[in-house]
Amino acid sequence: MNAFDISARSSCHNIALATTPFRHLSSSYHLMTLKLQHHVSIGERRSIRVVRITASLWPNTDSTVSQPSPAESNGALEIDSPYSFLKCDGSKTVHAAERLGRGIVTDAITTPVVNTSVYFFKKTADLIDWKEKRQFSYEYGRYGNPTTAVLEEKMSALEGAESTLFLASGMCTSSVMFLALVPAGGHIVTTTDCYRRTRIFIANMLPKMGITVSLFFTETPTNPFQRCVDIKLVSELCHRKGALVCIDGTFSTPINQKALSLGADLVVNSATKYIAGHHDVLAGCISGSEKLISQVRSFHFILGGTLSPNSAYLVIRGMKTLHLRVQHQNSTAMKMAQLLETHPKVTRVYYPGLPSHPEYALAKRQMTGFGGVVCFDIDGDIMRTIKFVDSLKIPYIAPSFGGVESVVNQPAIMSYWDLPRKEREKYRIYDNTVRFCFGVEGYEDLKDDVLQALDAI
C-alpha cells in the first residue's frame, strides 16, 4: 500500500507527536498515521502515512538546543532590506545581495570568489572588539566567507526568510538540521515517500545516537512519486502540539512554492539540483528565522561541511537563471506528462500538474508550477523498461535532477538495487517505473526522443 494512502476517517487530534505512550521504546521506528482533516468534502479528506522515530536518550544538554516555539519562529517575514522593493523572483535571483546590498569588494558586476581559509586583524584591539561583538569581522573559513554570505542573502530574499545557511550538500544540510534542533524526548514525524538517503538517516542513524525529535519533516512534492503535503494544514496542526515543521523544497524550488509563507518554520533545499542547475556543484541550504538558523549554524561550526567559496560562486551564477530554467522545465514536464498519460505503452503517470494526480487540487493551491520531473510506469517488465531507457538519445542515465541537461533513470535500479524486490515494493518502487528529469532542451526534440524510444519497445 502506498505510503500516502487516502483515509476519509481522519481527525486532527492524533498527530502522533505525544511522547507518553512511547517512553519505553528505544532505537526503533514505527509507521503511524498522521491524521489531518480538511475543511472540504469527505471525498477529498486525506491522511498521510508517516514514520515516527523514537529513541531513549539524547545526551546533549546544551541550552542552545532548546526547542523554540514554532509560533514565534516562522521564517517568513517582511524583511527590510535594500532589495525589499523587488517583487519578482527573477529580479531577486539576479540582484539580491549584490548590486543591492553587497559590501564593496570591487567594482565587478559579479561577486568575487574570496579564496581564503583565514582572515586577519590589523591590531589586537580589533580582535578584542570582534570578540566582544562591537564590530563585525570574518575570522576563520568555517565560520563564514564573503562569497557565501552573498549567496545566503540571495536565497533568503527568494524564500522570504530572515536567514539562510549554506552547507556542502543537501544531505549535510538535513543531517546538521536534525542534530541541531532535537530536544530530549521528542519525535520525528516524516513521510515515507521521500529521498531514500534522508529516510535512512532518520530511521537508522538518529536512533543509534539516542536522538528523538519534535519535528515534522517532509518533502513536497515527494521523491519520486511527487505526492503533495498540505503545508498550511500540517503547520497549523504541528504548531498546536509545539512541533516545528521543516519542508524539503528541492522538487519545487522557491520559484514554484513558498513553504515559509504557507506556515513552515524551515525549508531545506539540495541546491545541487535546480538552484545551481548545471550539474557541476554540490550544495545545500536551510532557510528560516534567525533564531532557528543560528542554532543550526552553531552545530555547523562544530561539525564542518562548509561550502567552498568556489562552489558558492557557482551556485550564485546558477541562481541568476533559476526562474528562466524552472519555467522552461515546468512547461516541458507538463506537456510531456500529458503526452505520456495518453500513450498506450504507459500505464500510469505521476505528476502533480495532472488532474489525475491525487493531490492535484492541493498542488494548484500551494504551487505556481509543478516542476521538471515526471515519473511514469512502462507497460512491461524490467527488461522492457531498460530497453526504453537505453533507446533514449538525449537524456543521460544518471541520478539527480534540476540541471540543464535531461537525465533519466529507473529508481528500482538507480536508488534501490541493493534492496530485495519485496523491500522495494514496500515503497512502491517497481521495476517498470521511470523517473525522467527534464532539462532545458527544446520540447520538440525531447518529445520525438521519448516517442521513438517508446516505439522501440
MARSETI-851604 format. One record per residue (C-alpha): x negated, y negated, z; residue in three letters. Coordinates in Angstrom, 1 decimal, always signed. Each point is the difference from the previous one (the first is absolute). Example, Ala and Ser with C-alpha at 12.3 -4.5 7.8 and 13.67 -1.06 7.14 Angstrom:
! MARSETI-851604
((-12.3 +4.5 +7.8) ALA)
((-1.4 -3.4 -0.7) SER)
//
This chain:
! MARSETI-851604
((+0.0 +0.0 +0.0) MET)
((-1.3 -3.5 -0.9) ASN)
((-1.4 -2.0 +2.9) ALA)
((+2.5 -2.7 -0.8) PHE)
((+3.1 +2.1 -0.2) ASP)
((+3.3 -1.9 +0.5) ILE)
((+2.2 +0.3 +3.0) SER)
((+3.2 -1.8 +0.5) ALA)
((+0.3 +0.8 +3.7) ARG)
((-2.5 -2.5 +1.2) SER)
((-0.1 -2.6 +2.8) SER)
((-2.5 -2.6 +1.0) CYS)
((-0.4 +1.2 +3.6) HIS)
((-2.6 +2.8 -0.5) ASN)
((-2.9 -1.6 -1.7) ILE)
((-2.3 +2.7 +1.4) ALA)
((-2.2 -2.5 +2.0) LEU)
((+0.9 +0.9 +3.6) ALA)
((-2.8 +1.8 +1.7) THR)
((+1.6 +1.8 +3.0) THR)
((+1.0 +3.2 -1.7) PRO)
((-3.5 +0.5 -1.5) PHE)
((-2.3 -0.7 +2.9) ARG)
((-0.9 +3.6 +0.3) HIS)
((-1.1 +0.3 -3.6) LEU)
((-3.7 -0.4 -1.0) SER)
((-1.8 -0.1 -3.3) SER)
((+3.0 +1.0 -2.2) SER)
((+2.4 -1.6 -2.4) TYR)
((+3.7 +0.6 -0.7) HIS)
((+2.3 -0.7 -2.8) LEU)
((+2.8 -2.2 +1.3) MET)
((+2.8 -1.9 -1.6) THR)
((-0.1 -3.8 +0.1) LEU)
((+3.7 -0.8 +0.1) LYS)
((+0.9 -3.2 -1.7) LEU)
((+3.5 -1.3 -0.5) GLN)
((+0.7 -2.4 -2.9) HIS)
((+3.0 -2.3 +0.1) HIS)
((+1.2 +1.4 -3.3) VAL)
((+2.2 +2.9 -1.1) SER)
((-0.6 +3.5 +1.5) ILE)
((-1.2 +1.2 -3.4) GLY)
((-2.9 -2.5 +0.1) GLU)
((-1.2 +0.8 +3.5) ARG)
((-3.4 +1.6 +0.0) ARG)
((-2.4 +1.3 +2.6) SER)
((-3.7 +0.4 -0.4) ILE)
((-1.9 +3.1 +1.0) ARG)
((-2.9 -1.0 +2.1) VAL)
((-3.0 +1.4 +1.8) VAL)
((-0.5 -0.7 +3.7) ARG)
((-3.5 +0.3 +1.3) ILE)
((-0.4 +0.7 +3.8) THR)
((-3.1 +0.4 +2.1) ALA)
((-0.8 +0.0 +3.7) SER)
((-2.7 -2.6 +0.7) LEU)
((-1.4 -3.2 -1.5) TRP)
((-3.3 -0.8 +1.8) PRO)
((-0.3 -3.6 -1.1) ASN)
((+1.0 -2.2 +2.9) THR)
((-1.2 -3.3 -1.7) ASP)
((+2.7 -2.6 +0.6) SER)
((-0.5 -1.3 -3.5) THR)
((+1.8 +3.1 -1.3) VAL)
((+3.2 -0.8 +1.8) SER)
((+3.2 +0.2 -2.1) GLN)
((+1.2 -3.4 -1.1) PRO)
((+3.7 -0.8 -0.3) SER)
((+1.0 +0.7 -3.6) PRO)
((+2.6 -2.7 +0.2) ALA)
((-2.7 -2.5 +0.7) GLU)
((-2.7 +1.4 -2.3) SER)
((+1.7 +0.1 -3.4) ASN)
((-2.6 -1.3 -2.5) GLY)
((+2.3 -1.7 -2.5) ALA)
((-0.3 -3.6 +0.9) LEU)
((+0.3 -3.5 -1.5) GLU)
((-3.7 -0.8 +0.0) ILE)
((-1.2 -3.6 -0.5) ASP)
((-3.0 +0.1 -2.3) SER)
((-1.4 -1.9 -3.0) PRO)
((+1.8 +2.3 -2.3) TYR)
((+3.4 +0.2 +1.8) SER)
((+1.6 -1.9 -2.9) PHE)
((-0.6 +2.9 -2.4) LEU)
((+3.2 +2.0 -0.7) LYS)
((-1.2 +2.5 -2.6) CYS)
((-2.0 +3.1 +0.8) ASP)
((-2.0 -0.5 -3.1) GLY)
((-1.1 -3.5 +1.2) SER)
((-0.9 +1.5 +3.4) LYS)
((-2.1 +2.8 -1.4) THR)
((-2.0 -2.5 -2.1) VAL)
((-0.4 -3.0 +2.3) HIS)
((+0.7 +0.9 +3.6) ALA)
((-3.2 -0.3 +2.2) ALA)
((-2.1 -1.2 -2.9) GLU)
((+0.8 -3.3 -1.7) ARG)
((+2.5 -0.7 +2.7) LEU)
((-1.9 +0.8 +3.2) GLY)
((-3.4 +1.7 -0.5) ARG)
((-2.9 -1.5 +1.9) GLY)
((-2.4 -1.9 -2.2) ILE)
((-2.7 +2.5 -0.9) VAL)
((-0.7 -1.1 -3.6) THR)
((+1.9 -1.8 -2.7) ASP)
((+0.6 +3.3 -1.8) ALA)
((+3.6 +0.8 -0.9) ILE)
((-0.4 +3.6 +1.0) THR)
((-0.7 +1.0 +3.6) THR)
((-3.8 +0.7 +0.5) PRO)
((-1.1 +3.4 +1.3) VAL)
((-1.8 -0.6 +3.3) VAL)
((-2.3 +3.0 +0.2) ASN)
((-1.4 -0.1 +3.5) THR)
((+0.2 +2.3 +3.0) SER)
((-0.9 -2.7 +2.6) VAL)
((+0.5 -3.8 +0.5) TYR)
((-2.4 -2.3 +1.8) PHE)
((+0.5 -2.9 +2.5) PHE)
((-2.1 -3.2 -0.4) LYS)
((-0.6 -0.2 +3.7) LYS)
((+0.9 +1.8 +3.2) THR)
((+2.6 -2.7 +0.9) ALA)
((+1.9 +0.9 -3.1) ASP)
((+0.0 +3.7 +1.0) LEU)
((+1.3 -0.9 +3.4) ILE)
((+2.7 -2.2 -1.5) ASP)
((+1.1 +2.9 -2.1) TRP)
((-0.1 +2.5 +2.9) LYS)
((+2.2 -2.4 +2.0) GLU)
((+2.3 -0.5 -3.0) LYS)
((-0.7 -3.7 -0.4) ARG)
((-0.9 +0.5 -3.6) GLN)
((+0.6 +2.5 -2.7) PHE)
((-2.9 +2.0 -1.6) SER)
((-0.7 +3.4 -1.6) TYR)
((-2.5 +2.1 +1.9) GLU)
((-0.1 +3.6 -1.3) TYR)
((+1.3 +1.5 -3.2) GLY)
((+2.3 +2.5 +1.8) ARG)
((+1.8 -2.9 +1.6) TYR)
((+0.7 -2.1 -3.0) GLY)
((-1.1 -1.3 -3.4) ASN)
((+1.0 -3.2 -1.9) PRO)
((+0.8 +2.0 -3.2) THR)
((+2.2 +2.5 +1.9) THR)
((+1.6 -2.9 +2.0) ALA)
((+1.3 -1.5 -3.3) VAL)
((+1.4 +3.4 -1.0) LEU)
((+1.8 +0.4 +3.3) GLU)
((+1.5 -3.5 -0.1) GLU)
((+1.2 +0.6 -3.6) LYS)
((+1.7 +3.3 +1.0) MET)
((+1.7 -1.7 +3.0) SER)
((+1.4 -2.6 -2.3) ALA)
((+1.4 +2.7 -2.3) LEU)
((+1.5 +2.0 +2.8) GLU)
((+1.3 -3.0 +2.0) GLY)
((-2.1 +1.2 +2.9) ALA)
((-1.8 -1.9 +2.8) GLU)
((-3.1 +2.1 -0.3) SER)
((-1.6 +2.7 -2.2) THR)
((-2.9 +2.4 +0.6) LEU)
((-1.8 +1.7 -2.9) PHE)
((-1.9 +3.3 +0.5) LEU)
((-2.0 +2.4 -2.1) ALA)
((+3.0 +2.1 -1.2) SER)
((+3.7 +0.6 +0.5) GLY)
((-0.6 +3.1 +2.2) MET)
((-2.5 -2.0 +2.1) CYS)
((+2.7 -2.7 +0.5) THR)
((+2.7 +2.4 +1.0) SER)
((-2.3 +1.9 +2.3) SER)
((-1.3 -3.1 +1.8) VAL)
((+3.5 -1.3 +0.3) MET)
((+1.2 +3.2 +1.7) PHE)
((-2.9 +0.0 +2.4) LEU)
((+0.3 -3.7 +0.9) ALA)
((+3.8 -0.2 +0.6) LEU)
((+0.6 +3.2 +2.0) VAL)
((+1.1 -0.3 +3.6) PRO)
((+0.1 +2.9 +2.4) ALA)
((+3.2 +2.0 +0.0) GLY)
((+1.6 -1.2 -3.2) GLY)
((+0.8 +1.8 -3.3) HIS)
((-0.7 -0.2 -3.7) ILE)
((+3.0 +0.3 -2.3) VAL)
((-0.8 +0.4 -3.6) THR)
((+1.7 +1.3 -3.1) THR)
((-1.2 +3.4 -1.4) THR)
((+0.0 -1.2 -3.6) ASP)
((-3.2 -2.1 +0.1) CYS)
((-3.6 +0.1 -1.1) TYR)
((-1.3 +3.3 +1.1) ARG)
((-3.3 -1.3 +1.6) ARG)
((+1.9 -2.4 +2.2) THR)
((+2.3 +2.8 +1.1) ARG)
((-3.0 +2.2 +0.8) ILE)
((-1.5 -2.7 +2.1) PHE)
((+3.2 -0.6 +1.9) ILE)
((+0.9 +3.7 +0.5) ALA)
((-3.5 +1.5 +0.5) ASN)
((-2.5 -2.6 +1.1) MET)
((+1.9 -2.3 +2.4) LEU)
((+1.3 +2.8 +2.2) PRO)
((-3.5 +1.4 +0.4) LYS)
((-1.0 -3.4 +1.4) MET)
((+2.9 +0.0 +2.4) GLY)
((+1.7 -2.8 -1.7) ILE)
((+3.7 -0.7 +0.0) THR)
((+1.5 -3.1 -1.6) VAL)
((+3.1 -2.2 +0.2) SER)
((-0.1 -0.8 -3.6) LEU)
((+2.1 +0.7 -3.1) PHE)
((-2.2 +0.4 -3.1) PHE)
((+1.2 +0.7 -3.5) THR)
((-0.7 -0.6 -3.6) GLU)
((+2.8 -1.5 -2.0) THR)
((+0.2 +0.9 -2.7) PRO)
((-1.6 +3.3 +1.0) THR)
((-2.6 +2.1 -1.7) ASN)
((+0.7 +1.8 -2.3) PRO)
((+3.8 +0.1 -0.1) PHE)
((+0.6 -3.7 +0.6) GLN)
((+2.7 +0.3 +2.6) ARG)
((+0.8 -3.3 +1.6) CYS)
((+0.4 -0.9 +3.6) VAL)
((+2.4 -2.8 +1.1) ASP)
((-2.7 -2.3 +1.5) ILE)
((+2.5 -2.5 +1.5) LYS)
((+2.1 +2.7 +1.7) LEU)
((-3.0 +2.0 +1.2) VAL)
((-1.6 -3.1 +1.4) SER)
((+3.2 -1.0 +1.9) GLU)
((+0.3 +3.5 +1.5) LEU)
((-3.6 +0.4 +1.0) CYS)
((-0.2 -3.5 +1.5) HIS)
((+2.9 +0.9 +2.3) ARG)
((-2.2 +2.8 +1.3) LYS)
((-3.1 -2.1 +0.3) GLY)
((-1.8 +1.7 -2.9) ALA)
((-2.1 -1.6 -2.6) LEU)
((+0.7 +0.5 -3.7) VAL)
((-2.8 +0.4 -2.5) CYS)
((+0.8 +0.3 -3.8) ILE)
((-2.5 +1.4 -2.5) ASP)
((+0.8 -2.2 -3.0) GLY)
((-2.6 +1.5 -2.3) THR)
((+2.6 +1.3 -2.5) PHE)
((+1.9 -3.3 -0.1) SER)
((-2.6 -2.7 +0.6) THR)
((+1.1 -3.4 +1.3) PRO)
((+1.0 -0.9 -3.5) ILE)
((+2.9 +2.4 +0.1) ASN)
((+0.8 +0.1 +3.7) GLN)
((-0.6 -2.3 +3.0) LYS)
((+0.1 +2.4 +3.0) ALA)
((-0.7 -2.6 +2.6) LEU)
((+2.9 -2.2 -1.0) SER)
((+2.2 +3.0 +0.2) LEU)
((-0.9 +0.5 +3.7) GLY)
((-3.1 +2.2 +0.1) ALA)
((-2.8 -1.0 +2.4) ASP)
((-2.8 +1.2 -2.2) LEU)
((-0.6 +0.9 -3.6) VAL)
((-3.0 +2.0 -1.2) VAL)
((-1.2 +0.4 -3.6) ASN)
((-2.6 +2.1 -1.7) SER)
((-1.5 -2.9 -1.9) ALA)
((-1.8 +2.6 -2.1) THR)
((+3.2 +0.4 -2.0) LYS)
((+2.1 -2.9 -1.4) TYR)
((-1.6 -2.8 +2.1) ILE)
((-3.5 +0.4 -1.5) ALA)
((+1.4 +1.7 -3.0) GLY)
((-3.0 +1.0 -2.1) HIS)
((-1.1 +3.5 +1.4) HIS)
((-3.3 -1.5 +1.1) ASP)
((+0.2 -0.7 +3.7) VAL)
((+1.2 +1.6 +3.3) LEU)
((+1.7 -2.3 +2.5) ALA)
((+2.9 -0.1 +2.4) GLY)
((+1.8 -2.7 +2.0) CYS)
((+2.5 -0.6 +2.7) ILE)
((+2.1 -3.2 +0.4) SER)
((+2.2 -1.2 +2.8) GLY)
((-0.1 -2.4 +3.0) SER)
((-3.3 -1.2 +1.3) GLU)
((+0.8 +1.7 +3.4) LYS)
((+0.2 +3.4 -1.6) LEU)
((-2.7 -0.4 -2.6) ILE)
((-2.5 -1.3 +2.7) SER)
((+0.5 +3.4 +1.8) GLN)
((-0.7 +1.9 -3.2) VAL)
((-3.0 -2.3 -0.7) ARG)
((-1.5 +0.7 +3.4) SER)
((+0.1 +3.8 -0.6) PHE)
((-1.4 -0.6 -3.5) HIS)
((-3.0 -1.9 +1.4) PHE)
((-0.9 +3.1 +2.0) ILE)
((+0.8 +2.7 -2.5) LEU)
((-1.3 -1.6 -3.1) GLY)
((+1.5 +0.6 -3.4) GLY)
((-1.0 -3.5 -1.2) THR)
((+0.9 -1.0 -3.5) LEU)
((-3.1 -1.2 -1.8) SER)
((+0.0 -3.6 -1.4) PRO)
((-0.5 +1.5 -3.5) ASN)
((+3.1 +2.1 +0.4) SER)
((+1.9 -3.0 +1.4) ALA)
((-1.0 -2.0 -3.1) TYR)
((+1.4 +2.8 -2.3) LEU)
((+3.3 +0.0 +1.9) VAL)
((+0.2 -3.8 -0.3) ILE)
((-0.6 +0.2 -3.7) ARG)
((+2.6 +2.8 -0.3) GLY)
((+2.7 -1.9 +2.0) MET)
((+0.0 -2.9 -2.4) LYS)
((+1.8 +2.1 -2.6) THR)
((+2.0 +2.1 +2.5) LEU)
((+3.3 -1.5 -0.9) HIS)
((-0.6 +0.4 -3.7) LEU)
((-1.1 +3.6 +0.3) ARG)
((+2.8 +1.0 +2.3) VAL)
((+2.7 -1.6 -2.1) GLN)
((-1.3 +1.8 -3.1) HIS)
((-0.3 +3.3 +1.9) GLN)
((+3.6 -0.4 +1.4) ASN)
((+1.3 -0.5 -3.5) SER)
((-1.9 +3.0 -1.5) THR)
((+1.0 +2.3 +2.8) ALA)
((+3.7 -0.9 -0.1) MET)
((+0.2 +0.6 -3.8) LYS)
((-1.9 +3.3 +0.3) MET)
((+2.1 +1.2 +2.9) ALA)
((+3.2 -0.7 -2.0) GLN)
((-1.5 +1.8 -3.0) LEU)
((-1.2 +3.0 +2.0) LEU)
((+3.4 +0.4 +1.8) GLU)
((+1.7 +0.7 -3.4) THR)
((-2.7 +2.4 -1.3) HIS)
((+1.0 +3.7 -0.2) PRO)
((-3.4 +1.2 +1.2) LYS)
((+0.2 -2.1 +3.2) VAL)
((+2.3 +1.3 +2.8) THR)
((-0.3 -2.9 +2.5) ARG)
((-1.5 -3.5 +0.2) VAL)
((-0.9 -1.7 +3.3) TYR)
((+0.0 -3.8 -0.4) TYR)
((+1.8 -2.5 +2.3) PRO)
((+1.0 -2.1 -2.9) GLY)
((+2.3 +2.7 -1.4) LEU)
((+3.7 +0.1 +1.1) PRO)
((-0.5 +3.8 +0.6) SER)
((-2.5 -0.7 +2.8) HIS)
((+1.5 +0.6 +3.4) PRO)
((-1.1 -3.4 +1.4) GLU)
((+0.6 -1.9 -3.2) TYR)
((+2.3 -2.6 +1.7) ALA)
((-2.5 -0.4 +2.8) LEU)
((-2.9 -0.4 -2.4) ALA)
((+1.9 -2.7 -1.9) LYS)
((+0.7 -1.8 +3.3) ARG)
((-3.5 -0.1 +1.4) GLN)
((-2.2 +0.1 -3.1) MET)
((-0.3 -2.3 -2.9) THR)
((-1.8 +2.6 -2.2) GLY)
((-0.4 +3.8 +0.3) PHE)
((-3.7 +0.6 -0.7) GLY)
((-2.0 +1.7 -2.7) GLY)
((+0.1 +3.6 +1.2) VAL)
((+2.6 +2.5 -1.4) VAL)
((+0.2 +3.6 +1.3) CYS)
((+1.9 +2.7 -2.0) PHE)
((+0.5 +3.7 -0.2) ASP)
((-0.8 +1.9 -3.2) ILE)
((+2.4 +2.7 -1.0) ASP)
((-2.4 +2.9 +0.4) GLY)
((-2.7 +1.6 +2.2) ASP)
((-3.4 -1.2 +1.0) ILE)
((-1.7 +1.0 -3.3) MET)
((+2.6 -1.8 -2.1) ARG)
((-0.5 -3.1 +2.2) THR)
((-3.8 +0.3 -0.4) ILE)
((+0.4 +0.1 -3.8) LYS)
((+2.0 -3.2 +0.1) PHE)
((-2.6 -1.8 +2.1) VAL)
((-2.8 +1.3 -2.1) ASP)
((+1.7 -1.1 -3.2) SER)
((+0.2 -3.6 +1.1) LEU)
((-2.6 -2.2 -1.8) LYS)
((+0.1 -3.4 +1.8) ILE)
((+0.1 +0.6 +3.8) PRO)
((-2.9 +1.4 +2.0) TYR)
((+0.6 +3.1 +2.2) ILE)
((-0.9 -1.6 +3.3) ALA)
((+1.3 -0.9 +3.4) PRO)
((+1.0 -3.5 +1.1) SER)
((+2.3 -2.5 -1.8) PHE)
((+0.5 -3.7 -0.6) GLY)
((-3.0 -0.6 -2.2) GLY)
((-0.1 -1.4 -3.6) VAL)
((-0.5 +3.5 -1.4) GLU)
((+2.8 +2.5 +0.2) SER)
((-0.7 +3.2 +2.0) VAL)
((+2.0 +3.2 +0.2) VAL)
((-0.2 +3.1 +2.2) ASN)
((+2.0 +2.9 +1.5) GLN)
((+0.2 -0.6 +3.8) PRO)
((+0.1 +3.8 +0.5) ALA)
((-3.5 +0.2 -1.5) ILE)
((-1.5 -3.4 +0.7) MET)
((+1.0 -0.4 +3.7) SER)
((+1.4 +3.3 +1.2) TYR)
((-2.0 +2.7 -1.8) TRP)
((-1.5 +1.1 +3.3) ASP)
((+3.4 +0.9 +1.5) LEU)
((+1.9 +3.2 -0.7) PRO)
((+3.0 -0.5 -2.3) ARG)
((+2.5 +0.5 +2.9) LYS)
((-1.8 -2.8 +2.0) GLU)
((+0.1 -2.3 -3.0) ARG)
((+3.7 +0.6 -0.5) GLU)
((+0.7 -1.1 +3.6) LYS)
((-0.8 -3.5 -1.3) TYR)
((+1.8 +0.7 -3.3) ARG)
((-3.3 +0.0 -1.9) ILE)
((+0.9 +2.3 -2.9) TYR)
((-2.2 +1.4 -2.8) ASP)
((+1.9 -1.9 -2.7) ASN)
((-0.1 -3.5 +1.5) THR)
((-2.0 -2.7 -1.8) VAL)
((-1.0 -3.4 +1.4) ARG)
((-0.6 -2.5 -2.8) PHE)
((-1.6 -3.3 +1.1) CYS)
((+0.4 -2.5 -2.8) PHE)
((-2.8 -2.6 -0.6) GLY)
((+0.2 -3.0 -2.2) VAL)
((-0.2 +1.7 -3.4) GLU)
((+2.7 -0.8 -2.5) GLY)
((+3.4 +1.7 +0.6) TYR)
((+0.4 +1.3 -3.6) GLU)
((-3.4 +1.8 +0.2) ASP)
((+0.8 +1.6 +3.3) LEU)
((+3.5 +1.0 -1.2) LYS)
((-1.4 +1.6 -3.1) ASP)
((-2.6 +1.8 +2.0) ASP)
((+2.5 +1.4 +2.5) VAL)
((+2.4 +1.1 -2.7) LEU)
((-2.7 +1.8 -2.0) GLN)
((-1.2 +1.8 +3.2) ALA)
((+3.6 +1.1 +0.7) LEU)
((+0.3 +1.2 -3.6) ASP)
((-3.2 +2.0 +0.6) ALA)
((+1.7 +2.2 +2.6) ILE)
//
